[in-house]
Amino acid sequence: MDNHAYHIFSIPVPVSEEHVDKYRELRLLALTTNPEAFGSKYEDNVDKTRAQWRAMIDTPERFTAVARVLSTGEWAGMASILTPEMAGQHTGDTGPNPHLLVGMWVRPAHRRKGLGKRLIGAGIEWVRTRTEGMPDKKRQVTLEVHRHNESAKALYDGLGFVVTDGECEDSNRIPMFVVAK
C-alpha cells in the first residue's frame, strides 16, 4: 500500500535558493543512480557553481515539474521541458526545434506510483497552454530514451509518444515525440 501523497508543482521563476539546492541534490542523485538515462554525467555536474545550477532552472524557457512528498517535503521526482529556443541551445541544432523533454527521473522508492505520468503530463499541459492555436509542428514534444529501458518506453508510449524516424547522437537511444493537443 502507498502511504505517500504527492504534490506536483513547477519550480517558479525567479527560483528560490531552496529550489536551487533541492534541484541540485535530486539531479546529482539521478545522475549517480541511473547514469544511463541521461545525456550528461555526474562528473560534469558535481562541481558546478550555485550560479550555474541557478542558470539551468531560473529561466522562463524551461518548465520543471517536481513531485514532492507531502509528509516529508522530499522531492520524489522531476521532469523538465525546454522551449524550442532553449532546446536548440541544448542540442546544438540550428534548425527549427520542438520542445524537448529532459531530466525525467523518479527516485526508485517512489516509482510505479504514477509520478512519471503526472510529471510529464504537467509538462505537456505547459506546452499545450503556451502553444494554443499554433500548428502541430510547434506543439511537438520530443525526447530521447535508452533503447533498453522498457519501463520508460512503456511510460512514454502510454502518454501518446511514438517512436519517430531519425537517429540520436547516442546509438543506444531512440527518439520519440508527441503533439501537445
Backbone as ProteinMPNN parsed JSONL, in Angstrom:
{"seq_chain_A": "MDNHAYHIFSIPVPVSEEHVDKYRELRLLALTTNPEAFGSKYEDNVDKTRAQWRAMIDTPERFTAVARVLSTGEWAGMASILTPEMAGQHTGDTGPNPHLLVGMWVRPAHRRKGLGKRLIGAGIEWVRTRTEGMPDKKRQVTLEVHRHNESAKALYDGLGFVVTDGECEDSNRIPMFVVAK", "coords_chain_A": {"N_chain_A": [[0.836, -1.184, 0.0], [0.508, 2.258, -0.769], [1.731, 4.771, 1.121], [2.23, 7.375, 0.695], [1.406, 10.686, -0.167], [1.419, 12.961, -2.837], [2.508, 16.113, -4.126], [2.359, 17.859, -7.08], [4.259, 20.313, -8.54], [5.46, 23.281, -10.211], [8.752, 24.514, -10.611], [9.231, 27.748, -9.592], [9.843, 30.842, -11.375], [11.228, 33.887, -10.615], [13.68, 31.643, -9.216], [13.949, 30.13, -5.981], [16.502, 29.971, -3.38], [16.289, 27.597, -1.953], [14.965, 25.954, -3.818], [16.945, 25.783, -5.788], [18.938, 24.366, -4.382], [17.572, 21.943, -3.758], [16.932, 21.039, -6.324], [19.518, 20.635, -7.389], [20.453, 18.622, -5.633], [18.637, 16.474, -6.174], [19.055, 16.105, -8.915], [21.794, 15.369, -9.037], [21.655, 12.994, -7.579], [20.037, 11.506, -9.316], [21.766, 11.303, -11.52], [23.763, 9.681, -10.473], [22.376, 7.4, -9.703], [20.973, 6.399, -11.972], [22.759, 6.611, -14.387], [22.767, 5.938, -17.096], [20.449, 6.91, -18.121], [20.638, 9.519, -18.828], [21.852, 12.363, -20.701], [23.935, 13.817, -19.754], [26.724, 13.732, -17.454], [27.489, 12.757, -14.071], [30.055, 13.593, -13.216], [30.442, 15.863, -14.756], [28.724, 17.633, -13.636], [28.816, 17.799, -10.815], [30.658, 19.66, -9.769], [29.653, 22.111, -10.489], [28.889, 25.562, -10.055], [26.815, 27.378, -7.71], [25.623, 29.467, -9.102], [25.658, 28.457, -11.715], [23.941, 26.248, -11.457], [21.616, 27.619, -10.786], [21.212, 29.104, -13.138], [20.468, 27.088, -14.873], [17.81, 26.474, -14.221], [16.455, 28.811, -13.695], [14.793, 30.289, -15.606], [12.391, 31.394, -17.983], [12.296, 29.816, -20.186], [12.364, 27.206, -19.606], [10.514, 24.62, -18.201], [10.03, 23.085, -15.202], [8.744, 20.378, -13.628], [7.962, 19.108, -10.434], [7.701, 16.409, -8.16], [6.616, 16.323, -4.959], [6.865, 14.831, -1.792], [4.248, 14.919, 0.378], [4.208, 14.442, 3.187], [6.864, 14.604, 4.051], [8.28, 16.487, 2.574], [10.252, 15.795, 0.866], [11.742, 15.705, -2.357], [10.518, 13.721, -4.809], [10.668, 13.226, -7.515], [11.274, 14.517, -10.865], [10.794, 16.392, -13.912], [11.697, 18.053, -16.894], [10.818, 20.488, -19.377], [12.082, 21.907, -22.244], [11.922, 24.957, -24.051], [11.537, 25.426, -27.639], [13.566, 27.227, -28.416], [15.467, 27.103, -26.313], [15.92, 24.372, -26.412], [17.294, 24.102, -28.818], [19.718, 25.321, -28.133], [20.519, 23.514, -26.226], [20.843, 21.099, -27.658], [22.481, 21.87, -29.71], [21.534, 22.092, -32.217], [20.786, 23.916, -35.087], [18.534, 24.221, -36.586], [14.871, 24.451, -36.906], [13.303, 23.634, -33.866], [11.53, 21.258, -31.833], [9.725, 21.294, -28.665], [11.537, 20.013, -25.862], [11.747, 17.211, -23.859], [13.46, 16.665, -20.935], [15.633, 15.333, -18.366], [13.91, 13.636, -16.918], [13.039, 11.883, -14.102], [12.501, 9.663, -11.371], [12.738, 8.936, -7.96], [13.838, 5.68, -6.955], [12.32, 4.478, -4.816], [9.866, 5.622, -5.127], [8.804, 4.936, -7.508], [6.531, 3.56, -9.984], [4.129, 4.569, -9.147], [2.675, 6.322, -10.521], [3.867, 8.797, -10.769], [5.686, 9.594, -12.806], [4.001, 9.812, -15.019], [2.332, 11.887, -14.131], [4.18, 14.001, -13.818], [5.225, 14.345, -16.434], [2.817, 14.825, -17.712], [2.159, 17.321, -16.589], [4.126, 18.87, -17.789], [3.47, 18.587, -20.507], [0.995, 19.826, -20.499], [1.817, 22.442, -19.955], [3.174, 23.015, -22.353], [1.01, 22.774, -24.11], [-0.624, 24.913, -23.278], [1.047, 27.142, -23.769], [1.32, 27.041, -26.507], [-1.122, 27.229, -27.68], [-3.389, 27.32, -30.359], [-1.435, 27.252, -32.275], [0.253, 25.642, -35.088], [0.509, 22.001, -35.331], [3.224, 21.236, -35.591], [4.608, 23.102, -34.09], [3.832, 22.38, -31.607], [4.982, 20.084, -30.789], [6.556, 17.722, -28.616], [9.581, 16.335, -27.91], [11.764, 13.589, -27.101], [14.553, 11.643, -25.925], [15.136, 8.27, -25.392], [16.652, 5.592, -23.62], [17.323, 2.753, -25.451], [16.97, 0.234, -24.28], [15.48, 0.606, -22.034], [12.813, -0.469, -20.943], [10.657, 0.098, -19.196], [10.558, 2.9, -19.144], [10.081, 3.415, -21.868], [7.543, 2.255, -22.072], [6.089, 3.925, -20.357], [6.252, 6.411, -21.75], [5.034, 5.664, -24.165], [2.457, 5.119, -23.217], [1.64, 7.675, -22.709], [1.207, 8.682, -25.155], [3.406, 9.191, -26.749], [5.339, 8.499, -29.638], [7.635, 6.45, -31.453], [9.926, 8.037, -33.534], [11.086, 8.71, -36.88], [14.539, 9.001, -37.512], [17.706, 9.623, -35.942], [19.555, 9.345, -32.925], [22.28, 11.043, -31.375], [23.628, 9.387, -29.624], [23.825, 6.043, -30.093], [22.545, 4.212, -28.491], [20.145, 5.235, -27.832], [16.727, 6.123, -28.58], [14.614, 8.223, -30.558], [11.56, 9.85, -29.607], [8.241, 11.256, -29.902], [5.477, 13.49, -29.15], [2.428, 15.217, -29.813], [1.345, 18.076, -28.248], [-1.774, 18.397, -27.58]], "CA_chain_A": [[0.0, 0.0, 0.0], [1.249, 3.503, -0.871], [1.42, 5.675, 2.226], [2.667, 8.714, 0.349], [0.635, 11.572, -1.026], [2.37, 13.808, -3.535], [2.07, 17.372, -4.717], [3.109, 18.189, -8.279], [4.342, 21.761, -8.719], [6.548, 23.706, -11.092], [9.735, 25.403, -9.984], [8.898, 29.104, -10.028], [10.863, 31.776, -11.844], [12.595, 33.535, -10.209], [13.813, 30.454, -8.383], [14.464, 30.371, -4.63], [17.725, 29.246, -3.023], [15.876, 26.243, -1.572], [14.703, 25.199, -5.035], [18.238, 25.501, -6.42], [19.577, 23.301, -3.602], [16.841, 20.679, -3.902], [17.102, 20.608, -7.709], [20.882, 20.112, -7.494], [20.509, 17.359, -4.887], [17.908, 15.428, -6.888], [19.714, 15.879, -10.211], [23.014, 14.595, -8.812], [21.225, 11.65, -7.201], [19.583, 10.859, -10.549], [22.931, 11.002, -12.355], [24.508, 8.562, -9.882], [21.513, 6.213, -9.611], [20.662, 5.917, -13.321], [23.55, 7.416, -15.33], [22.442, 5.579, -18.475], [19.212, 7.576, -18.53], [20.872, 10.948, -19.053], [22.85, 12.783, -21.673], [25.069, 14.409, -19.05], [27.342, 12.847, -16.474], [27.691, 13.259, -12.711], [31.349, 14.265, -13.159], [30.316, 17.167, -15.415], [27.753, 18.445, -12.91], [29.036, 17.876, -9.373], [31.428, 20.851, -9.394], [29.028, 23.351, -10.961], [28.649, 26.564, -9.019], [25.411, 27.696, -7.434], [25.159, 30.308, -10.212], [25.415, 27.579, -12.865], [22.712, 25.499, -11.178], [20.526, 28.579, -10.876], [21.01, 29.437, -14.552], [19.796, 25.966, -15.537], [16.368, 26.4, -13.948], [15.874, 30.131, -13.458], [14.51, 30.847, -16.922], [11.056, 31.052, -18.487], [12.459, 28.917, -21.333], [12.405, 25.84, -19.073], [9.472, 24.283, -17.24], [10.42, 21.904, -14.432], [7.728, 19.861, -12.718], [8.543, 18.36, -9.321], [6.794, 15.666, -7.283], [7.063, 16.466, -3.569], [6.158, 14.001, -0.82], [3.584, 15.862, 1.288], [4.51, 14.207, 4.598], [8.269, 14.867, 4.389], [8.853, 17.563, 1.78], [11.269, 15.241, -0.033], [11.447, 15.708, -3.783], [10.498, 12.33, -5.251], [10.962, 13.134, -8.938], [11.148, 15.749, -11.646], [10.911, 16.344, -15.365], [11.755, 19.403, -17.461], [10.546, 20.715, -20.8], [12.78, 23.072, -22.772], [11.28, 25.574, -25.208], [12.319, 25.182, -28.85], [14.768, 28.071, -28.423], [16.42, 26.531, -25.369], [16.248, 23.031, -26.9], [18.332, 24.282, -29.835], [20.972, 25.568, -27.423], [20.836, 22.261, -25.509], [21.268, 20.066, -28.596], [23.407, 22.398, -30.7], [20.849, 22.082, -33.502], [20.458, 25.274, -35.508], [17.262, 24.221, -37.303], [13.701, 24.584, -36.035], [13.269, 22.577, -32.86], [10.336, 21.094, -30.998], [10.012, 21.306, -27.232], [12.363, 18.852, -25.536], [11.613, 16.66, -22.512], [14.767, 16.273, -20.404], [15.76, 15.206, -16.92], [12.804, 12.894, -16.3], [13.555, 10.893, -13.165], [11.776, 9.458, -10.119], [13.5, 8.113, -7.009], [13.378, 4.29, -7.012], [11.295, 4.166, -3.806], [8.593, 6.255, -5.493], [8.426, 4.514, -8.865], [5.325, 2.741, -10.179], [3.031, 5.193, -8.403], [2.052, 7.293, -11.412], [4.511, 10.113, -10.731], [6.222, 9.928, -14.128], [2.858, 10.24, -15.836], [1.88, 13.203, -13.639], [5.222, 14.996, -14.103], [5.233, 14.597, -17.88], [1.523, 15.449, -18.01], [2.253, 18.752, -16.252], [4.942, 19.494, -18.827], [2.699, 18.631, -21.756], [-0.019, 20.872, -20.306], [2.522, 23.72, -20.104], [3.376, 23.208, -23.797], [-0.328, 22.969, -24.694], [-1.064, 26.273, -22.956], [1.887, 28.175, -24.401], [1.27, 26.927, -27.966], [-2.52, 27.17, -28.109], [-3.671, 27.955, -31.639], [-0.312, 27.088, -33.201], [0.221, 24.367, -35.82], [1.027, 20.839, -34.601], [4.696, 21.209, -35.615], [5.068, 23.955, -32.984], [3.329, 21.812, -30.35], [5.636, 18.8, -30.558], [7.494, 17.485, -27.517], [10.412, 15.183, -28.238], [12.648, 13.081, -26.052], [15.383, 10.502, -26.274], [15.052, 7.257, -24.341], [17.576, 4.482, -23.802], [16.567, 1.73, -26.196], [16.703, -0.952, -23.466], [14.719, 0.994, -20.838], [11.441, -0.857, -21.306], [9.645, 0.771, -18.37], [10.442, 4.285, -19.624], [9.41, 3.391, -23.173], [6.123, 1.98, -21.823], [5.523, 5.162, -19.804], [6.102, 7.388, -22.832], [4.024, 5.13, -25.077], [1.171, 5.31, -22.57], [1.299, 9.102, -22.757], [0.982, 9.048, -26.553], [4.648, 9.37, -27.502], [5.622, 7.462, -30.629], [8.997, 6.455, -31.988], [9.976, 8.817, -34.759], [12.245, 8.475, -37.74], [15.67, 9.819, -37.113], [18.692, 8.973, -35.098], [20.114, 10.119, -31.822], [23.742, 11.05, -31.372], [23.983, 8.161, -28.903], [23.118, 4.945, -30.766], [21.769, 3.463, -27.504], [18.908, 5.967, -27.571], [15.791, 6.258, -29.686], [13.796, 9.433, -30.421], [10.105, 9.723, -29.542], [7.575, 12.556, -29.831], [4.037, 13.589, -29.002], [1.925, 16.569, -30.053], [0.599, 18.544, -27.066], [-3.074, 18.905, -28.032]], "C_chain_A": [[0.879, 1.244, 0.0], [0.814, 4.454, 0.239], [1.784, 7.122, 1.926], [1.612, 9.442, -0.492], [1.647, 12.561, -1.6], [1.697, 15.091, -4.014], [2.965, 17.63, -5.92], [3.08, 19.707, -8.418], [5.456, 22.069, -9.709], [7.476, 24.633, -10.318], [9.453, 26.809, -10.494], [10.118, 29.87, -10.534], [10.412, 33.151, -11.385], [12.601, 32.413, -9.181], [14.391, 30.826, -7.011], [15.76, 29.59, -4.406], [17.386, 27.798, -2.658], [15.619, 25.384, -2.808], [16.002, 24.856, -5.763], [18.909, 24.332, -5.708], [18.893, 21.955, -3.813], [16.951, 20.139, -5.333], [18.479, 19.969, -7.879], [20.976, 18.736, -6.834], [19.837, 16.224, -5.66], [18.571, 15.098, -8.219], [20.979, 15.042, -10.036], [22.692, 13.166, -8.392], [20.782, 10.872, -8.442], [20.768, 10.431, -11.41], [23.779, 9.864, -11.787], [23.69, 7.282, -9.853], [21.263, 5.588, -10.975], [21.437, 6.704, -14.372], [23.212, 7.148, -16.795], [21.225, 6.324, -19.01], [19.422, 9.029, -18.953], [21.956, 11.205, -20.081], [24.056, 13.437, -21.021], [25.542, 13.458, -17.964], [27.492, 13.542, -15.124], [28.969, 14.098, -12.643], [31.299, 15.666, -13.777], [29.408, 18.122, -14.651], [28.111, 18.707, -11.453], [29.769, 19.15, -8.944], [30.847, 22.156, -9.927], [28.782, 24.286, -9.782], [27.149, 26.748, -8.811], [24.837, 28.527, -8.586], [24.862, 29.466, -11.453], [24.143, 26.752, -12.668], [21.498, 26.423, -11.311], [20.203, 28.879, -12.34], [20.273, 28.327, -15.306], [18.28, 26.037, -15.383], [15.69, 27.75, -13.778], [15.654, 30.861, -14.784], [13.083, 30.481, -17.331], [11.099, 30.12, -19.698], [12.498, 27.45, -20.911], [11.289, 25.679, -18.045], [9.941, 23.026, -16.521], [9.319, 21.568, -13.446], [8.415, 18.988, -11.679], [7.419, 17.648, -8.581], [7.38, 15.732, -5.876], [6.202, 15.577, -2.683], [5.562, 14.939, 0.228], [4.01, 15.681, 2.742], [5.925, 14.61, 5.001], [8.871, 16.072, 3.683], [9.918, 17.082, 0.806], [10.808, 15.368, -1.479], [11.593, 14.279, -4.286], [10.846, 12.171, -6.723], [10.804, 14.464, -9.615], [11.262, 15.442, -13.132], [10.893, 17.778, -15.87], [11.393, 19.38, -18.931], [11.292, 21.992, -21.184], [11.997, 23.63, -23.951], [12.109, 25.26, -26.452], [13.616, 25.995, -28.892], [15.843, 27.485, -27.507], [16.83, 25.121, -25.81], [17.345, 23.106, -27.954], [19.687, 24.539, -29.214], [21.452, 24.289, -26.76], [21.412, 21.216, -26.46], [22.321, 20.551, -29.587], [22.812, 22.438, -32.095], [20.455, 23.503, -33.868], [19.139, 25.356, -36.275], [16.102, 24.451, -36.365], [13.611, 23.378, -35.107], [11.901, 22.473, -32.22], [10.71, 21.343, -29.538], [10.741, 20.002, -26.904], [12.162, 18.458, -24.083], [12.981, 16.16, -22.067], [14.664, 16.048, -18.899], [14.618, 14.503, -16.22], [13.39, 11.823, -15.391], [12.703, 10.865, -11.91], [12.64, 8.561, -9.23], [12.954, 6.686, -7.034], [12.269, 3.949, -6.017], [9.918, 4.718, -4.162], [8.134, 5.883, -6.903], [7.183, 3.633, -8.834], [4.146, 3.259, -9.359], [2.361, 6.29, -9.232], [2.724, 8.657, -11.448], [5.08, 10.53, -12.077], [5.132, 10.472, -15.033], [2.397, 11.638, -15.424], [2.899, 14.299, -13.954], [5.23, 15.359, -15.59], [3.924, 15.254, -18.299], [1.517, 16.932, -17.698], [3.063, 19.496, -17.306], [4.206, 19.625, -20.14], [1.604, 19.696, -21.656], [0.604, 22.259, -20.455], [2.751, 24.027, -21.585], [2.041, 23.512, -24.464], [-0.79, 24.413, -24.488], [-0.253, 27.324, -23.717], [1.836, 28.133, -25.928], [-0.155, 26.871, -28.502], [-2.71, 27.954, -29.407], [-2.55, 27.827, -32.654], [-0.427, 25.761, -33.943], [0.888, 23.244, -35.006], [2.555, 20.815, -34.527], [5.272, 22.021, -34.45], [4.7, 23.389, -31.622], [3.994, 20.483, -30.006], [6.545, 18.837, -29.329], [8.264, 16.231, -27.894], [11.23, 14.774, -27.014], [13.528, 12.014, -26.664], [15.318, 9.543, -25.098], [16.039, 6.14, -24.662], [16.798, 3.315, -24.395], [16.249, 0.485, -25.378], [15.928, -0.634, -22.184], [13.238, 0.771, -21.125], [10.384, -0.128, -20.483], [9.467, 2.223, -18.806], [9.727, 4.322, -20.97], [7.918, 3.132, -23.003], [5.422, 3.21, -21.251], [5.254, 6.164, -20.922], [5.04, 6.945, -23.833], [2.619, 5.35, -24.51], [0.698, 6.752, -22.553], [1.128, 9.597, -24.195], [2.24, 9.317, -27.353], [4.815, 8.209, -28.469], [7.069, 7.59, -31.074], [8.955, 7.176, -33.321], [11.177, 8.409, -35.598], [13.351, 9.407, -37.279], [16.566, 9.041, -36.179], [19.111, 9.925, -33.998], [21.633, 10.053, -31.931], [24.285, 9.794, -30.696], [23.164, 7.018, -29.505], [22.335, 4.058, -29.794], [20.43, 4.12, -27.189], [18.035, 5.983, -28.817], [14.955, 7.527, -29.465], [12.304, 9.11, -30.416], [9.51, 11.127, -29.518], [6.085, 12.387, -29.597], [3.658, 15.024, -29.357], [1.045, 16.944, -28.86], [-0.7, 19.178, -27.528], [-4.033, 18.986, -26.878]], "O_chain_A": [[1.892, 1.281, 0.698], [-0.338, 4.886, 0.283], [1.666, 7.991, 2.789], [1.016, 8.87, -1.404], [2.606, 12.946, -0.932], [0.493, 15.136, -4.268], [4.19, 17.622, -5.799], [2.01, 20.317, -8.414], [6.291, 21.215, -10.005], [7.039, 25.427, -9.485], [9.438, 27.036, -11.704], [11.257, 29.58, -10.169], [9.304, 33.563, -11.729], [11.669, 32.255, -8.392], [15.221, 31.728, -6.903], [16.073, 28.663, -5.153], [18.121, 26.879, -3.019], [16.011, 24.218, -2.845], [16.141, 23.756, -6.296], [19.397, 23.407, -6.359], [19.56, 20.942, -4.024], [17.051, 18.928, -5.535], [18.595, 18.884, -8.449], [21.52, 17.799, -7.418], [20.402, 15.138, -5.788], [18.638, 13.932, -8.606], [21.212, 14.106, -10.801], [23.378, 12.229, -8.802], [21.125, 9.699, -8.592], [20.776, 9.331, -11.963], [24.445, 9.156, -12.543], [24.247, 6.191, -9.966], [21.334, 4.367, -11.116], [20.825, 7.404, -15.178], [23.354, 8.034, -17.638], [21.0, 6.363, -20.22], [18.48, 9.692, -19.389], [22.848, 10.385, -20.301], [25.095, 13.597, -21.663], [24.851, 12.506, -17.603], [27.609, 14.766, -15.053], [28.964, 15.191, -12.077], [32.041, 16.555, -13.357], [29.333, 19.303, -14.99], [27.74, 19.747, -10.911], [29.517, 19.663, -7.853], [31.489, 23.202, -9.826], [28.506, 23.849, -8.665], [26.331, 26.328, -9.63], [23.696, 28.315, -8.997], [23.9, 29.748, -12.169], [23.361, 26.577, -13.602], [20.478, 26.041, -11.885], [19.034, 28.901, -12.726], [19.544, 28.596, -16.261], [17.546, 25.699, -16.311], [14.462, 27.818, -13.722], [16.249, 31.908, -15.043], [12.622, 29.374, -17.051], [10.054, 29.685, -20.183], [12.646, 26.559, -21.748], [11.141, 26.498, -17.138], [10.221, 22.012, -17.161], [8.997, 22.351, -12.552], [9.331, 18.228, -11.995], [6.333, 18.195, -8.395], [8.49, 15.262, -5.63], [4.977, 15.563, -2.799], [6.294, 15.672, 0.893], [4.158, 16.668, 3.463], [6.168, 14.926, 6.166], [9.87, 16.623, 4.145], [10.431, 17.866, 0.008], [9.634, 15.164, -1.788], [12.672, 13.693, -4.197], [11.276, 11.097, -7.142], [10.279, 15.417, -9.041], [11.754, 14.391, -13.543], [10.166, 18.621, -15.343], [11.624, 18.397, -19.636], [11.15, 23.027, -20.532], [11.465, 22.871, -24.76], [13.269, 24.866, -26.332], [14.645, 25.501, -29.351], [17.006, 27.388, -27.899], [17.975, 24.722, -25.598], [18.236, 22.257, -27.978], [20.699, 24.038, -29.703], [22.65, 24.01, -26.733], [22.365, 20.52, -26.11], [22.984, 19.739, -30.234], [23.503, 22.779, -33.055], [19.861, 24.216, -33.059], [18.675, 26.454, -36.582], [16.3, 24.628, -35.163], [13.821, 22.241, -35.528], [11.194, 23.47, -32.078], [11.877, 21.576, -29.22], [10.57, 19.002, -27.601], [12.376, 19.266, -23.179], [13.593, 15.33, -22.74], [13.727, 16.512, -18.249], [14.377, 14.748, -15.037], [14.144, 10.961, -15.842], [12.239, 11.902, -11.437], [13.197, 7.563, -9.686], [11.741, 6.493, -7.123], [11.359, 3.194, -6.358], [8.917, 4.325, -3.564], [7.178, 6.46, -7.422], [6.834, 3.047, -7.81], [3.281, 2.493, -8.934], [1.58, 7.086, -8.711], [2.215, 9.58, -12.085], [4.972, 11.695, -12.457], [5.323, 11.471, -15.727], [2.105, 12.474, -16.279], [2.515, 15.41, -14.32], [5.241, 16.536, -15.952], [3.921, 16.145, -19.149], [0.942, 17.723, -18.446], [2.726, 20.622, -17.673], [4.3, 20.651, -20.814], [1.323, 20.39, -22.634], [-0.019, 23.156, -21.023], [2.548, 25.158, -22.026], [1.956, 24.415, -25.296], [-1.285, 25.053, -25.416], [-0.815, 28.284, -24.245], [2.263, 29.085, -26.582], [-0.368, 26.504, -29.657], [-2.257, 29.092, -29.537], [-2.709, 28.26, -33.795], [-1.124, 24.854, -33.488], [1.708, 23.495, -34.124], [3.118, 20.417, -33.507], [6.308, 21.659, -33.892], [5.196, 23.857, -30.598], [3.609, 19.829, -29.037], [7.206, 19.836, -29.047], [7.671, 15.187, -28.165], [11.357, 15.518, -26.041], [13.283, 11.542, -27.774], [15.431, 9.956, -23.944], [16.237, 5.786, -25.824], [15.739, 2.941, -23.891], [15.339, -0.26, -25.742], [15.741, -1.512, -21.342], [12.512, 1.693, -21.497], [9.329, 0.227, -21.008], [8.343, 2.725, -18.834], [8.861, 5.169, -21.188], [7.107, 3.724, -23.715], [4.285, 3.504, -21.621], [4.151, 6.701, -21.027], [4.239, 7.758, -24.295], [1.702, 5.725, -25.242], [-0.493, 7.024, -22.401], [0.929, 10.79, -24.425], [2.15, 9.643, -28.537], [4.47, 7.071, -28.15], [7.65, 8.676, -31.074], [8.06, 6.952, -34.136], [12.148, 7.842, -35.097], [13.095, 10.474, -36.721], [16.228, 7.96, -35.699], [19.027, 11.145, -34.134], [22.189, 9.119, -32.509], [25.274, 9.213, -31.142], [21.935, 7.031, -29.428], [21.537, 3.229, -30.233], [19.668, 3.614, -26.366], [18.518, 5.874, -29.944], [14.626, 7.867, -28.328], [11.846, 8.215, -31.127], [10.194, 12.084, -29.155], [5.511, 11.319, -29.806], [4.47, 15.939, -29.218], [0.116, 16.216, -28.509], [-0.732, 20.37, -27.836], [-5.182, 19.392, -27.057]]}, "name": "protein", "num_of_chains": 1, "seq": "MDNHAYHIFSIPVPVSEEHVDKYRELRLLALTTNPEAFGSKYEDNVDKTRAQWRAMIDTPERFTAVARVLSTGEWAGMASILTPEMAGQHTGDTGPNPHLLVGMWVRPAHRRKGLGKRLIGAGIEWVRTRTEGMPDKKRQVTLEVHRHNESAKALYDGLGFVVTDGECEDSNRIPMFVVAK"}
